[in-house]
Amino acid sequence: MNLDNSRLLRYIQSCTSPYHTVDTSLQLLVDQGFTELSMEEPWNLKAGDYVVNVYGTTLFAFHIGHDYRHSLRIASAHTDFPSIRVKPNPITRVQGYTKLNVEMYGGLIQNTWLDRPLAAAGTVVLKGDTPYDVESVLVDTKRPIAIIPNLAIHMNRSVNEGVPLNKQKEMLPLLMMDGKNSKSVNHTREQLEKEEQSDYDEWIALLASEVNCEASEILSFEIGLYPVVEGVEVGAQADFIVSPRLDNLTSCFGVLEGIVEAKIKDAEGIRCAILFDNEEVGSRTKQGGAGMLLPNLLDRVYRSLGLSEEDLAVDVAKGFMISADVAHGLHPNYVEKYDITNLPTLNGGVTLKLAASQSYAGDAKAFAIVKGLCEEAGATYQIFVNRSDSPGGSTVGSISSAMLPMRTMDIGLPLLAMHSAVETMGAHDQGQLNQLMKYFLGES
């Protein structure tokens, strides 16, 4: 396995929730010499390298060259991925089986999550001295704690014809056996309340054991389930990488490579990397691309450097942003699902994504710029356009460029089985994205 892929898969293995993606990325940059800043304190900036943890699930990193006004370049990606999120009061029981009450996060392919060992990761919030003084700690069981079993074919003879799965019924993971039967309809209200509290305590006790605290200290949690699968090379000639969370940790990793290169090369101007949260659910959050986060962060950078609002407006107008999110690679079993002349394949390199609807960010000049960057960086590229009778998906690129009116181009690596529990990419593509991002952010 080449170095790019080996490092990518180690990164993915650590990034089991958006919180862990930010924590892993932050540590990677701090180890490279970036100075961590707090959103809650004033910034006193000069030429150098900085990183900010934004609400635990979004990351903003930037390099300031000695010539601040040389150029403004931004690369973005997103930290979140389709997953199964645990609801509050999640314990439910059926005839001695204990299950978790969950909801789906993003547009996951549900049946790919069946019969897979699932671990849990996210954050747990602990009591502080005041209601505002709470502490958020990471949790990752690493070991599988749940599974969603399929129904045997003998009881569902049409399963191979495609069976819809009800999110509230068929998608509840099995947690354990406990010998208790389901709650009796004859119980009094007081008995039911005590039983429900006991169920909640049981889940909280599991979390408390993972973070080594008293159950009474836990106020809340945000936990997702993820498949316990390590990424591997696949194919007679190891042409493929198969792993969970390729959407969109491949892009996060490439963006990080770029901002580290900006530090190594001591690039002029201001070079930024932002890893947004909540792209999979629309981005309309305080830490998502459909808000004022990126404009506000840039405003803080410019003000701290003694630059004006006019300086920022001019640099935004002259600047450039690349939004990195995965693309649909050609599936050889479903060629009819793709455009007839734009057919990106695995191992074909970085994919430039275009849409007349502007569901992907880009215009003719942005497209030409990125083609030129790829050629200068030595990165192979190809083009993706949806079939005219298929709307396809969208990305954070168009959304964030509407909030920050900067010329932007959407790109990404081609995948098969996007939004599956396990996705497939070309083994030679990550290196191409890394080359482009290093050139884009690292060269003056």
C-alpha positions in Angstrom: 0.0 0.0 0.0 1.4 3.4 -0.9 2.1 6.0 1.7 -0.9 8.3 0.8 -3.4 5.4 1.2 -1.7 4.1 4.4 -1.9 7.5 6.0 -5.5 8.0 4.8 -6.7 4.8 6.3 -5.1 5.5 9.6 -6.8 8.9 9.6 -10.2 7.3 8.8 -9.7 4.8 11.5 -9.4 7.6 14.1 -12.2 9.7 12.7 -15.2 7.8 13.9 -17.5 10.8 14.5 -17.3 14.5 13.5 -15.9 15.2 17.0 -13.1 12.7 16.4 -12.5 14.1 12.9 -11.8 17.5 14.4 -9.8 16.2 17.3 -7.6 14.0 15.1 -7.2 16.8 12.5 -6.4 19.4 15.2 -3.7 17.2 16.8 -2.2 16.5 13.3 -1.9 20.3 12.8 -0.6 21.0 16.3 2.0 18.4 15.8 3.0 20.2 12.6 3.5 23.5 14.5 0.1 25.2 14.2 -0.9 27.4 17.1 -4.3 26.6 18.5 -6.7 29.6 19.0 -9.9 29.8 20.9 -13.1 31.2 19.4 -13.9 32.7 22.9 -10.7 34.8 23.1 -9.4 37.8 21.1 -6.9 37.0 18.4 -3.5 38.7 18.1 -2.2 37.5 14.8 0.9 37.9 12.8 2.6 35.8 10.0 2.3 32.1 11.1 0.0 29.1 11.3 -3.1 28.7 13.3 -6.0 26.3 14.0 -9.4 26.7 15.6 -11.8 24.1 17.0 -15.2 25.4 16.2 -17.9 23.9 18.5 -16.2 20.5 18.5 -17.2 19.4 14.9 -15.8 22.1 12.6 -12.2 23.0 12.1 -10.6 26.2 10.7 -6.9 26.3 10.0 -5.0 29.1 8.3 -1.5 30.1 7.2 -0.6 33.8 7.1 2.4 34.7 4.9 4.5 37.8 5.4 2.7 39.6 2.5 -0.8 39.4 3.8 -2.5 40.7 0.7 -0.7 38.5 -1.8 -3.7 36.2 -2.3 -6.6 34.6 -0.5 -7.1 30.9 -1.1 -9.5 28.6 0.7 -10.0 24.8 0.6 -13.1 23.3 2.2 -14.5 19.8 3.0 -16.9 18.4 5.6 -16.4 16.3 8.7 -19.8 14.6 8.9 -20.9 11.4 7.2 -24.2 9.4 7.0 -24.6 7.4 10.2 -27.0 6.2 12.8 -27.5 8.6 15.8 -28.6 7.4 19.2 -31.7 9.2 20.5 -32.2 10.5 24.1 -33.7 7.9 26.4 -32.6 5.2 23.9 -33.3 1.9 25.7 -36.3 -0.1 24.5 -37.1 -3.7 25.3 -38.9 -6.5 23.5 -39.2 -10.0 25.1 -35.8 -9.8 26.9 -34.0 -8.1 24.0 -32.6 -4.7 24.7 -32.5 -2.4 21.7 -31.4 1.2 21.0 -33.8 3.8 19.8 -32.0 5.6 17.0 -32.5 8.0 14.0 -30.8 8.2 10.7 -28.3 11.0 10.1 -28.0 11.9 6.4 -29.1 9.8 3.4 -27.5 6.5 4.3 -28.1 3.3 2.3 -29.9 1.5 5.1 -29.6 -2.1 4.1 -25.8 -1.9 4.0 -25.9 -1.3 7.8 -27.6 -4.6 8.5 -25.6 -7.5 10.0 -22.6 -5.3 10.7 -20.9 -5.0 14.1 -21.5 -1.4 15.2 -19.4 0.6 17.7 -20.4 4.0 19.2 -18.5 7.3 19.1 -19.2 11.0 19.8 -19.3 13.2 22.8 -20.5 13.1 26.3 -21.2 16.4 28.2 -20.4 16.4 32.0 -21.6 18.7 34.8 -19.6 21.8 35.7 -19.8 24.3 38.5 -22.5 26.2 36.7 -25.0 25.4 33.9 -22.7 27.2 31.5 -19.6 25.6 32.7 -19.9 22.1 31.3 -17.2 19.8 29.9 -17.4 17.9 26.6 -15.4 14.7 26.4 -14.9 12.3 23.5 -16.1 8.7 23.7 -15.4 5.8 21.3 -16.2 2.3 22.4 -14.0 1.0 19.5 -15.5 -2.4 20.3 -18.8 -3.3 18.7 -21.7 -2.9 21.1 -24.7 -3.3 18.7 -26.0 -4.9 15.6 -29.1 -4.7 13.3 -29.8 -8.3 12.3 -31.5 -9.1 9.0 -34.7 -11.2 9.0 -34.0 -14.7 7.7 -35.0 -15.4 4.1 -37.3 -18.1 5.3 -39.5 -15.4 6.9 -39.1 -12.9 4.1 -39.0 -14.7 0.8 -39.0 -11.5 -1.2 -35.9 -10.1 0.5 -33.8 -10.4 -2.7 -36.4 -8.4 -4.6 -35.7 -5.4 -2.5 -37.4 -4.7 0.8 -38.1 -1.2 2.3 -36.9 -0.7 5.8 -38.9 1.4 8.3 -36.4 3.6 10.1 -38.3 3.4 13.4 -38.9 -0.3 13.3 -36.5 -2.4 11.3 -33.4 -0.1 11.9 -33.3 -0.3 15.7 -29.9 -2.0 16.7 -29.8 -4.9 19.2 -27.8 -3.9 22.2 -27.9 -6.9 24.6 -30.0 -9.6 26.3 -31.1 -8.9 29.8 -33.8 -11.3 30.7 -36.4 -8.6 31.1 -39.7 -8.8 29.2 -41.2 -5.7 27.6 -43.1 -3.3 29.8 -46.4 -4.6 31.0 -49.6 -2.7 30.0 -50.8 -3.4 33.5 -48.1 -1.4 35.2 -49.0 1.8 37.0 -47.7 5.2 35.7 -45.3 5.3 38.6 -43.9 1.8 37.9 -43.5 2.7 34.2 -41.6 5.9 35.1 -39.3 4.0 37.4 -38.7 1.4 34.7 -37.9 4.1 32.1 -35.5 5.8 34.4 -33.8 2.5 35.0 -33.5 2.0 31.3 -32.0 5.4 30.8 -29.5 4.9 33.7 -28.4 1.6 32.0 -27.4 3.5 28.8 -25.8 6.3 30.9 -23.9 3.7 32.9 -22.4 2.3 29.7 -21.3 5.8 28.6 -19.9 6.5 32.1 -17.8 3.4 32.0 -16.3 4.5 28.7 -15.3 7.9 29.8 -14.4 6.9 33.4 -16.8 9.1 35.3 -19.8 8.8 37.6 -23.1 8.3 35.8 -24.5 11.2 37.7 -22.0 13.6 36.1 -23.4 13.0 32.6 -25.9 15.7 31.4 -26.2 14.8 27.7 -24.6 13.0 24.8 -24.3 13.1 21.0 -23.4 9.6 19.9 -23.4 7.9 16.5 -22.9 4.2 15.6 -20.3 3.2 13.0 -19.3 -0.1 11.4 -16.3 -1.7 12.9 -14.4 -2.2 9.6 -10.9 -1.3 8.8 -10.1 0.0 5.3 -8.3 -2.4 3.0 -6.9 -2.6 -0.5 -9.1 -4.8 -2.8 -8.6 -6.2 -6.2 -6.4 -8.7 -8.1 -3.9 -5.8 -8.6 -5.0 -3.8 -5.5 -6.7 -1.2 -7.6 -9.3 -0.3 -5.0 -9.6 1.0 -1.4 -12.6 -0.2 0.5 -13.5 1.6 3.7 -16.2 3.3 5.8 -16.4 7.1 5.7 -14.6 7.8 2.4 -17.3 10.4 2.0 -15.9 12.8 3.0 -12.8 12.0 5.0 -10.8 11.6 1.7 -11.4 15.3 1.1 -10.7 16.3 4.7 -7.3 14.5 4.5 -6.5 16.2 1.2 -7.3 19.6 2.6 -5.1 19.0 5.6 -2.3 18.0 3.3 -2.7 21.3 1.6 -2.6 23.6 4.6 0.4 21.8 6.1 2.1 22.4 2.7 1.3 26.1 3.0 3.3 26.1 6.3 6.2 24.1 4.9 6.5 26.4 1.9 5.7 29.5 3.9 3.3 30.6 1.2 2.5 34.3 0.8 -1.0 35.7 1.3 -3.6 34.0 3.5 -4.3 30.3 2.9 -7.3 28.7 4.7 -8.7 25.2 5.3 -12.2 24.8 6.7 -13.8 21.5 7.5 -17.5 22.2 8.0 -20.0 20.0 9.8 -23.6 19.1 8.9 -23.2 19.0 5.1 -25.2 15.7 5.1 -28.2 17.4 6.6 -28.3 20.7 4.7 -25.5 22.8 6.3 -27.9 25.3 7.9 -26.2 25.3 11.4 -23.8 27.5 13.3 -21.0 25.2 12.3 -22.2 24.5 8.8 -21.4 26.1 5.4 -24.9 27.7 5.1 -24.2 30.2 7.9 -22.0 33.1 8.6 -19.2 31.1 10.2 -16.6 31.4 7.3 -17.3 35.1 6.7 -17.0 35.8 10.4 -13.8 33.8 10.8 -12.2 35.7 7.8 -13.3 39.0 9.3 -11.6 38.2 12.6 -8.4 37.2 10.8 -8.4 40.5 8.8 -9.2 42.7 11.8 -6.5 41.1 13.9 -4.0 41.8 11.2 -5.1 45.5 11.1 -6.8 45.1 7.7 -10.1 46.7 6.8 -13.4 45.4 5.7 -12.6 46.9 2.3 -9.4 44.9 2.2 -11.3 41.7 2.9 -14.0 42.5 0.3 -11.3 43.1 -2.4 -9.4 39.9 -1.5 -12.5 37.8 -1.5 -13.3 39.2 -5.0 -9.8 38.3 -6.2 -9.6 35.1 -4.2 -10.4 31.4 -5.0 -12.0 28.6 -3.1 -12.0 24.8 -3.8 -14.8 22.8 -2.2 -13.8 19.2 -1.9 -16.5 16.5 -1.7 -16.7 13.1 -3.3 -18.1 12.4 -6.7 -20.0 9.5 -8.3 -17.6 7.2 -10.1 -18.9 5.2 -13.1 -20.4 1.9 -11.8 -19.8 -0.7 -14.5 -23.1 -2.5 -13.7 -25.2 0.6 -14.0 -23.7 2.6 -16.9 -27.2 3.8 -17.9 -27.3 5.9 -14.7 -24.6 8.2 -15.9 -24.1 11.1 -18.4 -23.4 9.8 -21.9 -20.1 11.8 -22.4 -18.8 12.6 -18.9 -18.0 9.4 -17.2 -15.4 9.7 -14.4 -13.9 6.4 -13.4 -12.0 5.1 -10.3 -8.3 5.8 -10.6 -9.0 8.5 -13.2 -7.9 11.2 -10.7 -9.6 14.3 -9.3 -13.1 14.9 -10.5 -14.3 18.4 -11.4 -18.1 18.6 -10.8 -20.4 20.7 -12.9 -24.1 21.4 -12.8 -26.2 24.0 -14.7 -28.5 24.0 -11.6 -25.5 25.2 -9.5 -26.0 22.3 -7.1 -22.2 22.2 -7.5 -20.3 25.5 -7.3 -18.4 26.6 -10.4 -18.5 28.7 -13.6 -16.4 28.6 -16.8 -13.5 30.6 -15.2 -13.4 28.5 -12.0 -13.4 25.4 -14.2 -10.5 26.7 -16.2 -8.6 27.7 -13.2 -8.8 24.3 -11.5 -7.9 22.5 -14.8 -4.8 24.8 -14.9 -3.9 24.0 -11.3 -4.2 20.3 -11.9 -1.9 20.5 -14.9 0.7 22.6 -13.0 0.4 20.3 -10.0 0.7 17.1 -12.1 -2.6 15.8 -10.9 -4.8 13.9 -13.3 -8.4 15.1 -13.6 -11.8 14.2 -15.1 -15.3 15.6 -15.3 -18.6 14.7 -13.7 -22.0 16.0 -14.8 -25.3 14.4 -13.8 -27.6 12.8 -16.4 -30.0 15.5 -17.6 -33.0 13.4 -16.3 -31.4 12.9 -12.8 -30.9 15.8 -10.4 -28.1 14.1 -8.4 -26.9 15.4 -5.1 -25.5 18.7 -3.9 -22.5 19.9 -1.9 -21.5 22.6 0.6 -19.6 24.4 -2.2 -22.5 26.3 -3.7 -23.9 27.0 -0.2 -20.7 28.3 1.3 -19.9 30.4 -1.8 -23.3 32.0 -1.6 -22.5 33.1 2.0 -19.0 34.2 1.0 -19.2 35.5 -2.6 -15.9 34.1 -3.8 -15.3 32.2 -7.1 -15.5 28.5 -6.1 -15.1 25.2 -7.8 -16.5 21.8 -6.6 -14.2 18.8 -6.9 -13.8 15.4 -5.3 -12.7 11.8 -5.7 -14.9 9.4 -7.5 -16.5 6.7 -5.3 -18.7 3.7 -5.8 -21.5 3.0 -3.3 -21.6 6.5 -1.9 -23.4 6.7 1.4 -23.1 2.9 2.0 -21.7 1.7 5.3 -18.6 0.8 3.3 -17.6 2.7 0.1 -15.1 2.0 -2.7 -12.5 4.3 -4.3 -9.6 4.0 -6.6 -6.3 3.2 -4.9 -4.4 5.8 -7.1 -6.8 8.8 -6.6 -6.0 10.1 -3.1 -2.4 10.9 -4.2 -3.8 13.0 -7.0 -6.1 15.0 -4.7 -3.2 15.5 -2.2 -1.0 16.8 -5.1 -3.6 19.4 -6.1 -4.3 20.6 -2.6 -0.6 21.0 -1.8 -0.1 23.0 -5.0 -3.3 25.1 -4.5 -2.5 26.1 -0.8 1.2 25.7 -0.8 2.4 27.6 -3.8 2.5 31.3 -4.0 
